[in-house]
Amino acid sequence: METREKKFFSPVLKSYNYDLAERWRIEWYIPVYNGLASKRIVRYGKINEGITVEERLKYADNLIKSLNLESPIKIKNNVLDKVIELSTINWRQKTIEAYTTVVNSFKIFLDNRDPEKINEEMIHHYC
């Protein structure tokens, strides 16, 4: 079975060849349905308040920086999160939600203990 890579598309300024008569915007795509499709997001902000091309470019740059999309937060995944992440392509949304709930409950049970060092006795105490 072929797997699909989840992609994040960075924001792009749509300026219509720097035409001031057109309405400029910032748009980007985010993955939905476990990465099988993408959704277009559009923001106008104050870009079109600029009278000159330079002003509009400055407003566009400020809008992109305010979106906080350039540097996503990196979270270290443990073995439980990796299993969910790797299997989401093949699972239904309801299955993903159920397994995620169980994983989160088990993390609370572990109480800051390392999930990489789980033994059978700990699993029996959880059940």
N, C-alpha and C positions, 0 to 999 in steps of 0.2 A: 504494500500500500504506500502510496506517495504521500509524504507529509508536506505541509505548507509552512513556510516561514512567516512569522508575524513581523510585519514591517510598520514602522512609524515614518510618516512622510513629514519632513520639516516644513515650516510655514513659508509660503511664497507670496511675493507681492505681485498682484495683478494690476499693472499700470496702463495696459493698452498702448504700448510704445510711448509712454510718458505723455499721453494725451490729457490735457487739463480739462477738456470738455467731458471726459468720461468719469465715472465714479470708480475710484481706486479701492482696492480691498486687499486684505490678507486672507489667504485660505490655506488649509492643510487637511490632511486625512488622518483619521484614527481607526484602528482595527475594531471591528465588531463581530459578533457571532464566532468567537474563538479564532479570529484572524481569517475567517473564510471570506469576509467582505470588508469594506471600509466605508466610513461615513465622512462626508465633506463638511468641514466647519469653516464658516466665513465670519470675519470680523471687519467692520469698517472703522470703528473708533473715530478719532478726530482727523483722519488722514485727509479727507476732502475739504477741510477748513483751510488748508494751505493754498495760497494764491499762486506760488511759483512751484516749479518742479523740486527745487531744493527743500522748500518747506514741507512739501508732501513726503519726500524721502525721509526727512527728519522725523515727522510724525509717524511714518510707517516703521521706522527703526525703533522708536520709543514703544509703539504698540507691540512689536515682536518681543522686545525685552520684557514688557509687562506680562506677557503670556507665560513666562517661566517654562518655555518648552525647549530651550537650548541645552539645559543641563538637568536631565531627569534625576530624581533621587534614586540612588542605588541601594537596594536592600539585599543583604546577604541571605540567600536561600539555604535552608537546611534540607535534609533528605525527604522530609514530609512534603515540603513545598515543591521539591523537584518532581516527585511522583505526580502530584496534581498538575503541574505545569506541562510535563511531557505527555500526559494522557488527555488533556483537554481537547485536542484535535479530534479524537475519536469518540468522546463522550457527549451525551446530550447535556443541555444547560442545567436541567434538574439534577442530573447525576453529579455534575461538577459542584453544584450548590450543596448537595447532601454530603459529599466527601469533604468539601472544604469545612463544613460545620463540624464534622467529626475530627478533622485535623486540628482545628482551632480549639475544640474541647480538650483534645489530648495534650496540646501545648500548655493549656492552663493547668492540667493535671501534672505535667512535668515540672512546673514551677521553676523555670530557668535552668533546668538540667539539660544537658546536651542530648538532642534527639538521636545523634549519631551513636550514642552509647546505650541504647535501649536494650534491655534484656527481657527474657520471657516472663520473669517474675513481675516486672513492672507492668507489662501488658495485662497479666492476670489481675493485678490490683486495680487497674483501670476498668476492666470489664466488670 
